Structures are given as structure tokens and as C-alpha cells.
Amino acid sequence: MIVLGIDSSCDETAAALVRDGVACLSSVVASQVELHRRFGGVVPEIACRAHVENCPWVVAEALRRADLTLADVDGVAVTNRPGLVNALLVGVTVAKAVALARDLPLVGVDHIVAHIHASFLAAGGGPRFPCVALVVSGGHTSLYVLRSATDHELIGATLDDAAGEAFDKVARLIGLAYPGGPSIEAAAVGGDAAAFPLPRTSPGRGAPGGNTLDFSFSGLKTAVLYRAFGQDARPRQAVLRDPLAPVADIAAGFQEAVVDVLVRTTLRAAKQHGVREIVLGGGVAANTRLRESMRRAGGRRGLRVVIPPRELCTDNAAMVAVSGWFRLRDGERDGLDLDCHPRPVRASRD
């Protein structure tokens, strides 16, 4: 079964073709980073207009690279939640048009779950169940326990900023370019994390039954502000004067704090749920320090760690096609009345 995947959930327009949920035949992503860079973040109206322009040619290019036509496609999968609702509408409308024109089955896909399913395209094969999955991106930091490819339970999430959001905010604070993840990673290469120590936030520490698997990064962001610019600093003022420590050390210290919290909490989740495998996905999973730390820490505990290639960690449509393949395989279908949802369907614990 060949599935066409389409994603327009935020600021990347993507299309891909995947065979049987494990073989990526093509993956095309039209990035909007340069459109949004001067604003320091994604502007929804600009993103939507770019999706309208990009979606038709991205689909056509995915077909060309796979040396296929729409006649070879067996089903269409599209992200319909969560995301910028008007951006989602562009991809969903194109997917409906293709499904209607070719009389193909259509399925909507949860973008966060699709990040988990990107692991089925990882070198060495996908995960074995049960496992714990960490999805960490600009909008989400969520932990799931998976009993099968389609049976997942949310067991932990951020209480405030997502990790990727914290990267963007701290990068802007210390004068680094948007997007913050790659900028901080690059700056941290020459830095000394030990020279800029930061607290490791843990919402459940000291709380009754404090085994929570939730995350919190807003306090860490504030700690960077005060340590780098003094106790009287304010975010709008901070970028106007030089920090009290080298930017490289600030970047390294911040990155290390975030990675440490993500790895420790994921390992704790694996222990609590008695699983032997960990899946890592989402845009922040492209961070080299996080990938290496998760593999190393998991290996010390005898855990198999599955991480997709970097290009399949950031937003893409190959993961959407894989996620859609599971639904199509199980006989699930959505109608042409498929709607869009700005928030995850599973916004809280089951």
C-alpha cells in the first residue's frame, strides 16, 4: 500500500510517499524559516499564504521524486490536528481534493502521534512494544506509553513552555537567530556548560506522590535571564546590553539543563512502566546532544533507543504517511467532512 502524506500544521509545507508504513519513497519539505525569521517566530497569516502557494507543487514534486503518479497511490493521509487551524485547512483541502478526484480513502492524522510513528522509518527498524515515546518540539513536550502502534496513552506533558519554545525564547534573549534550537546548538559547541550551571526543573519534586512525569521549562528560561543579565533584568531590556557570561557558555548550560531533564524523565517513565524501549521524536530530537545523551543513558540501562533520522524529526509528511498507513491498514476511513482541530484530541491523560 502506497500512502500519500500531506502536512501543513505550522510553517512547513510537506508531502511524502511511503510504502507499507516502512519504506519512504520520497519526502519533500518547503521551509518557511526565512519568511518568519525577522519576526522571531511563526506568523500564522504568512504561514497560511505560503501553504497555499507551496502545497500543489510539493505534492507534485513528491510524486516526481518517487517516479509515481496519483494512479499509483492507494490512500491519502493528512495532518488535521493539532496546529494552526487555517494552516491545517490548506493541507486538508488539498488532501480532500486528491481523494475525491482519484476516489481514494482519506484519513486524518494527529501530528504528535505522527512524530512517534516516524520511528518506523529509523535505521535498524521501528520500535517493539510496549515502549515509552518522548515527543519534544516547539509546541509540545509529551510522554506516551505505547502498547501497540495505535494504542498510546499520554503519561506526561509540559505544564508551561514546550522545550522547543524555551529554546526559541532563550535564543532571542541572548541575541541568537530564530529558530532557536539550531542556533543554541551551534553556539553551545564552543561553550562550557559547567561555567553556566542552571537548575533542573521537576514539577513533582517534593510534591505529594511526586513521581509526576510532567515537564516545566518556564522557570529555566527565567533562571537564564537572571543569571545572564542580573536579578533586575527584564526580557525586553536584556537584549539591549551584553550578558554577564559568554553566549557560548549560556547556550551550553541551557542546552545541558534541558537535555538532562528530558533524558531523566524519560528514563523514569520507562522504569515506572516496565518497558525496554524508548522512542524519541519531534523537532528537538534533531539536537545532537539530546540524541547522544538519550542513547548513552538508555544503553547504560539496557534500553533500546529508537530515533528517526534528523530530517524526519522536524516536521515532514513521511511520518504522516506512516501514521495514516496504520489507520488505513486497520480499515479506518474519514469522510470528506474531515475537520481540523487546533489542539490535540488527547489534551490530557486518559
C-alpha positions as CSV (number, residue, x, y, z in Angstrom):
1,M,0.0,0.0,0.0
2,I,1.4,3.4,-1.1
3,V,0.2,6.3,1.0
4,L,0.5,10.0,0.1
5,G,1.1,12.1,3.2
6,I,0.5,15.8,3.5
7,D,1.4,18.1,6.4
8,S,0.7,21.9,6.7
9,S,0.3,22.1,10.5
10,C,2.6,25.0,11.2
11,D,5.3,26.6,9.0
12,E,6.5,23.7,6.8
13,T,4.6,22.5,3.7
14,A,5.3,18.8,3.2
15,A,4.4,15.9,1.1
16,A,5.7,12.3,1.0
17,L,5.1,8.8,-0.3
18,V,5.5,5.8,1.9
19,R,5.1,2.1,1.1
20,D,3.6,-0.3,3.7
21,G,4.5,2.1,6.5
22,V,8.2,1.3,6.5
23,A,9.7,2.5,3.1
24,C,9.9,6.2,2.4
25,L,9.8,6.6,-1.4
26,S,10.1,10.4,-1.3
27,S,9.8,13.3,1.2
28,V,9.6,17.0,0.2
29,V,9.5,19.9,2.7
30,A,9.1,23.5,1.7
31,S,10.6,25.5,4.6
32,Q,9.3,28.9,5.6
33,V,12.1,29.8,8.1
34,E,13.3,32.8,6.1
35,L,9.7,34.2,5.9
36,H,9.3,34.2,9.7
37,R,12.9,34.9,10.8
38,R,12.6,38.6,11.1
39,F,9.6,38.3,13.3
40,G,11.3,35.9,15.7
41,G,8.5,33.3,15.3
42,V,5.8,31.9,13.1
43,V,3.2,34.5,11.8
44,P,0.0,32.4,11.1
45,E,-1.2,34.6,8.2
46,I,2.1,34.5,6.4
47,A,2.3,30.7,7.0
48,C,-1.1,30.1,5.6
49,R,-0.4,32.1,2.4
50,A,2.8,30.2,1.9
51,H,1.0,26.9,2.3
52,V,-1.5,27.9,-0.4
53,E,1.4,28.6,-2.8
54,N,3.5,25.6,-1.9
55,C,1.1,22.7,-1.4
56,P,0.4,21.9,-5.1
57,W,4.0,21.8,-6.2
58,V,5.2,20.0,-3.1
59,V,2.8,17.1,-3.8
60,A,3.8,17.1,-7.5
61,E,7.5,17.0,-6.5
62,A,7.0,14.2,-4.1
63,L,5.4,12.1,-6.9
64,R,8.1,13.1,-9.3
65,R,10.9,12.0,-6.9
66,A,9.2,8.7,-6.2
67,D,8.7,8.2,-10.0
68,L,5.0,7.7,-9.4
69,T,1.7,9.3,-10.4
70,L,-1.6,9.7,-8.4
71,A,-2.7,6.5,-10.2
72,D,-0.2,4.6,-8.1
73,V,-1.4,6.0,-4.8
74,D,-3.6,3.8,-2.6
75,G,-4.6,6.2,0.1
76,V,-4.2,9.8,1.4
77,A,-3.2,10.8,4.9
78,V,-3.2,14.4,6.1
79,T,-2.5,16.2,9.4
80,N,-5.7,17.6,10.7
81,R,-4.7,18.2,14.4
82,P,-3.1,19.9,16.2
83,G,-1.7,23.0,14.7
84,L,-2.6,26.5,13.3
85,V,-6.1,25.9,12.2
86,N,-6.0,27.9,9.0
87,A,-2.7,26.3,8.0
88,L,-4.2,22.8,8.7
89,L,-7.1,23.7,6.4
90,V,-4.8,24.2,3.4
91,G,-3.4,20.7,3.6
92,V,-6.7,19.1,4.5
93,T,-8.4,20.8,1.5
94,V,-5.7,19.6,-0.9
95,A,-5.9,16.0,0.6
96,K,-9.7,16.0,0.1
97,A,-9.3,17.2,-3.5
98,V,-6.9,14.4,-4.3
99,A,-9.0,11.8,-2.5
100,L,-12.2,12.9,-4.3
101,A,-10.6,13.2,-7.7
102,R,-9.0,9.7,-7.5
103,D,-11.6,8.0,-5.4
104,L,-9.0,7.2,-2.7
105,P,-9.6,6.5,1.0
106,L,-8.8,9.5,3.2
107,V,-7.6,9.6,6.8
108,G,-6.8,12.4,9.2
109,V,-3.7,12.1,11.4
110,D,-2.6,13.5,14.7
111,H,0.6,15.4,14.2
112,I,2.1,14.5,17.6
113,V,1.3,10.8,17.1
114,A,2.9,11.0,13.7
115,H,6.2,12.2,15.3
116,I,6.1,8.9,17.2
117,H,5.4,6.9,14.0
118,A,8.5,8.5,12.3
119,S,10.4,5.9,14.3
120,F,9.2,3.2,11.9
121,L,11.5,4.8,9.3
122,A,14.5,4.7,11.6
123,A,17.6,2.8,10.6
124,G,17.5,-0.6,12.3
125,G,13.7,-0.8,12.2
126,G,10.9,0.6,14.3
127,P,10.1,0.1,17.9
128,R,8.9,-3.0,19.6
129,F,6.0,-2.8,22.1
130,P,5.4,-1.8,24.8
131,C,7.6,1.3,24.8
132,V,7.8,4.8,26.0
133,A,7.8,7.7,23.5
134,L,9.0,11.3,24.1
135,V,7.8,13.8,21.6
136,V,9.6,17.1,22.0
137,S,9.1,20.1,19.7
138,G,8.4,23.8,19.6
139,G,4.8,23.3,20.6
140,H,4.8,20.0,22.5
141,T,6.8,18.1,25.1
142,S,4.8,14.9,25.8
143,L,5.5,11.4,27.1
144,Y,3.4,8.4,25.9
145,V,3.4,4.8,26.8
146,L,2.7,2.7,23.6
147,R,1.2,-0.8,23.8
148,S,0.9,-1.0,20.0
149,A,1.3,1.3,17.1
150,T,-2.2,2.6,17.6
151,D,-2.6,2.2,21.4
152,H,-0.9,5.2,23.1
153,E,-1.6,6.8,26.4
154,L,-0.4,10.3,27.5
155,I,1.5,9.9,30.7
156,G,3.4,13.3,31.0
157,A,3.4,16.7,29.3
158,T,4.8,20.2,29.8
159,L,2.9,22.4,32.3
160,D,4.0,25.6,30.6
161,D,6.6,26.1,27.8
162,A,7.5,23.3,25.4
163,A,11.2,22.6,25.2
164,G,11.5,23.9,21.7
165,E,9.6,27.1,22.7
166,A,12.1,27.6,25.5
167,F,15.0,27.2,23.0
168,D,13.4,29.9,20.8
169,K,12.8,32.3,23.8
170,V,16.3,31.8,25.3
171,A,17.9,32.2,21.9
172,R,16.2,35.5,21.4
173,L,17.1,36.6,24.9
174,I,20.8,36.2,24.2
175,G,20.8,37.6,20.7
176,L,20.8,34.3,18.6
177,A,18.8,33.9,15.4
178,Y,15.5,32.2,15.0
179,P,14.8,29.3,15.1
180,G,16.4,28.9,18.5
181,G,17.2,25.2,18.5
182,P,19.8,25.1,15.8
183,S,21.2,28.5,16.9
184,I,21.7,27.4,20.5
185,E,23.2,24.0,19.5
186,A,25.7,25.7,17.2
187,A,26.7,28.3,19.9
188,A,27.0,25.6,22.5
189,V,29.7,23.8,20.6
190,G,32.3,26.2,21.9
191,G,30.8,26.7,25.3
192,D,31.3,25.2,28.8
193,A,28.1,24.1,30.4
194,A,29.8,23.8,33.8
195,A,30.6,27.5,33.6
196,F,26.9,28.4,33.5
197,P,25.1,26.0,35.8
198,L,21.3,26.1,35.8
199,P,18.6,24.3,37.9
200,R,16.9,21.1,36.7
201,T,13.2,21.7,36.9
202,S,11.0,18.9,38.1
203,P,7.3,19.8,38.8
204,G,6.8,16.8,41.1
205,R,9.9,17.1,43.3
206,G,8.8,17.5,46.9
207,A,5.1,17.2,46.0
208,P,2.8,14.6,47.5
209,G,3.3,11.4,45.4
210,G,5.8,13.4,43.4
211,N,6.5,10.8,40.7
212,T,5.0,13.1,38.1
213,L,6.3,12.7,34.5
214,D,5.4,16.3,33.6
215,F,7.8,18.9,32.5
216,S,8.3,22.7,33.2
217,F,10.7,25.0,31.3
218,S,9.4,28.5,32.1
219,G,11.4,28.6,35.3
220,L,14.6,27.6,33.5
221,K,14.1,30.4,31.0
222,T,13.7,32.8,33.9
223,A,16.9,31.4,35.5
224,V,18.8,32.1,32.3
225,L,17.5,35.7,32.3
226,Y,18.6,36.4,35.8
227,R,21.9,34.6,35.7
228,A,22.9,36.1,32.4
229,F,21.7,39.7,32.9
230,G,21.3,40.2,36.7
231,Q,18.3,40.0,39.1
232,D,16.8,43.3,37.9
233,A,16.7,42.2,34.3
234,R,13.6,42.2,32.2
235,P,13.3,40.3,28.8
236,R,12.8,43.5,26.7
237,Q,15.8,45.1,28.3
238,A,18.1,42.1,28.3
239,V,18.8,42.0,24.6
240,L,19.9,45.7,24.8
241,R,23.1,45.0,26.8
242,D,25.8,42.4,26.9
243,P,25.3,39.3,29.0
244,L,27.4,38.7,32.1
245,A,28.7,35.4,30.7
246,P,29.9,34.3,27.3
247,V,27.0,33.5,25.0
248,A,28.6,30.1,24.2
249,D,28.6,29.2,27.9
250,I,25.0,30.3,28.3
251,A,23.9,28.3,25.3
252,A,25.8,25.2,26.5
253,G,24.4,25.5,30.1
254,F,20.9,25.9,28.9
255,Q,21.1,23.1,26.4
256,E,22.5,20.8,29.0
257,A,19.8,21.6,31.5
258,V,17.0,20.9,29.0
259,V,18.6,17.7,27.8
260,D,19.2,16.4,31.3
261,V,15.6,16.9,32.3
262,L,14.3,15.3,29.1
263,V,16.5,12.2,29.5
264,R,16.0,11.7,33.2
265,T,12.2,12.0,33.0
266,T,12.0,9.6,30.0
267,L,14.2,7.0,31.8
268,R,12.0,7.4,34.9
269,A,8.9,6.8,32.7
270,A,10.5,3.6,31.2
271,K,11.2,2.3,34.6
272,Q,7.8,3.1,36.0
273,H,6.1,1.3,33.1
274,G,8.5,-1.6,32.9
275,V,9.4,-1.1,29.2
276,R,12.7,-1.9,27.5
277,E,12.5,0.5,24.6
278,I,12.4,4.3,24.2
279,V,11.3,6.3,21.1
280,L,12.4,9.9,20.6
281,G,10.7,12.2,18.1
282,G,9.8,15.8,17.3
283,G,11.9,18.7,16.1
284,V,14.1,19.0,19.2
285,A,15.0,15.3,18.7
286,A,17.3,16.6,15.9
287,N,19.5,18.1,18.6
288,T,22.8,16.2,18.7
289,R,23.3,16.5,22.4
290,L,19.8,15.1,23.1
291,R,20.2,12.2,20.7
292,E,23.6,11.2,22.1
293,S,22.6,11.6,25.8
294,M,19.4,9.6,25.3
295,R,21.2,6.8,23.5
296,R,24.1,6.7,26.1
297,A,21.8,6.8,29.1
298,G,19.4,4.2,27.7
299,G,22.3,1.9,26.8
300,R,23.6,2.0,30.3
301,R,20.3,0.7,31.5
302,G,19.9,-1.9,28.8
303,L,17.2,0.0,26.9
304,R,16.9,0.1,23.1
305,V,16.6,3.7,21.9
306,V,14.9,4.4,18.6
307,I,15.4,7.8,17.0
308,P,14.5,8.7,13.4
309,P,16.9,10.5,11.1
310,R,17.2,14.2,11.7
311,E,15.2,15.1,8.6
312,L,12.3,13.0,9.9
313,C,12.4,14.6,13.4
314,T,11.5,18.0,12.2
315,D,8.0,18.5,10.6
316,N,7.6,16.3,7.5
317,A,4.9,14.3,5.7
318,A,6.6,10.9,5.7
319,M,5.7,10.4,9.3
320,V,2.1,11.5,8.4
321,A,2.0,8.8,5.7
322,V,3.2,6.1,8.2
323,S,0.6,7.2,10.7
324,G,-2.0,7.1,8.0
325,W,-0.9,3.7,6.8
326,F,-1.7,2.2,10.2
327,R,-5.2,3.7,10.1
328,L,-5.8,2.5,6.6
329,R,-4.4,-0.9,7.3
330,D,-7.0,-1.2,10.1
331,G,-9.8,-0.3,7.8
332,E,-10.4,3.2,9.2
333,R,-11.6,5.9,6.9
334,D,-12.6,9.6,7.2
335,G,-15.2,11.3,5.0
336,L,-14.9,14.5,3.0
337,D,-16.3,16.3,6.0
338,L,-13.0,15.8,7.8
339,D,-12.5,18.7,10.2
340,C,-9.4,20.5,11.6
341,H,-8.6,20.8,15.3
342,P,-6.0,23.3,16.7
343,R,-5.4,21.2,19.8
344,P,-4.6,17.6,20.3
345,V,-7.6,15.3,20.7
346,R,-5.9,13.8,23.8
347,A,-5.1,17.0,25.5
348,S,-5.0,15.4,28.9
349,R,-4.3,12.0,30.5
350,D,-6.7,9.2,29.6
